[in-house]
Amino acid sequence: MLTYAGLIALALVFLAPVVWTVLSSFKTRAELAARPPAPLPESLDTANYTEALSRFDFGVYLTNSTLVTVGATVLTLVINTMAAYALAKYNFRGRNVLFLVTLGTIMIPLQIIVIPLHQVVSELGMTNSLWGMIIPPAATPTGVFLIRQYMLTIPDELIEAARIDGAGELRIFLRLVLPLCRPVLAVVTIFSVIWRWNDFLWPLVIAQTQDLYTLPVALAQFSSEEVVPFNYILAMSVVSMIPVVLIFLIMQRQIVKGIAQTGFK
C-alpha cells in the first residue's frame, strides 16, 4: 500500500506542471499577470486557442510540425529496421566494428555536427524546405540499437526455415521479421515522434522564412516579443502535447513490451 501511495504521489508531482499548463491555457493575459496567481481560470473559454490559430498562423506551424514528424518517423523506421536487420541477422566482415561505430555516434551531440550538416544540406539545395528538416536526422543510432537488440531474440532457425521454403530475403523481412518486431517498432515510433515534434535547433537552422517554422520554433519566436503573449503560447503548448500523448496511449502496451524485451533500461 505504501508503495502505491508513493508512486501516486510521485505521479502527481510530475503531472503538476502539465495540469498547470492546461488550466493556464484558458486564462486571459490579465489572469496570468495576477499576483498571486489563481489556480483555476475564471472560465473555460477557448478564445486563446481560436485566436492563436487565426491571428498568428499557428495552423501553418502545426501543419509543418506534423509533416516533418510523420515524414521523419516513417524514414526513421524504414532506415533503422533495414540497418538493424543487417547488423543482427547477416554475418559479414566488420559487422561488430560497424555496430560499435554506429553506437558510438550516440555520444556526438547535434551542436557539433550542425555546421557541416548544414553545408551538406545547402549543397543539396534543401535549405528552407521541409525535406531539409526531414531527411538529415532520419537515421538514428538509438533506433538501430533498439531494433537490433530486439531482432537478436528472433531465432535464426525461423529465418532459415523460411529460406528453405523458398521465401526471398525481402519477403522474409516484410512478412516475417517486421510483424515480430511490432513492440520495438512502437518504441522507436514514439521516441521518433517525441524527438521530431519537440526538435528546435535543426528546424531553426534550416527554416529561413516563417511559413516553414515548426511549432517549437514559432513558440520561441513569440517568446522573444516585447510583450510576450503567454496566453497564446500556453494554448499552443497544450495543442503540441496532444499528438504525443495520443500516440503513447494508443501504443502503450506495445511500448512497454518493446522496452522490456530490448534490454533498454
Secondary structure, 3 states (H helix, E strand, C coil): CHHHHHHHHHHHHHHHHHHHHHHHCCCCHHHHHCCCCCCCCCCCCCHHHHHHHHHCCHHHHHHHHHHHHHHHHHHHHHHHHHHHHHHHHCCCCCHHHHHHHHHHHHHCCHHHHHHHHHHHHHHCCCCCCHHHHHCCCCCCHHHHHHHHHHHCCCCHHHHHHHHHCCCCHHHHHHHHHHHHCHHHHHHHHHHHHHHHHHCCHHHHHHCCCHHHCCHHHHHHHHHCCCCCCHHHHHHHHHHHHHHHHHHHHHHHHHHHHHHHHCCCC
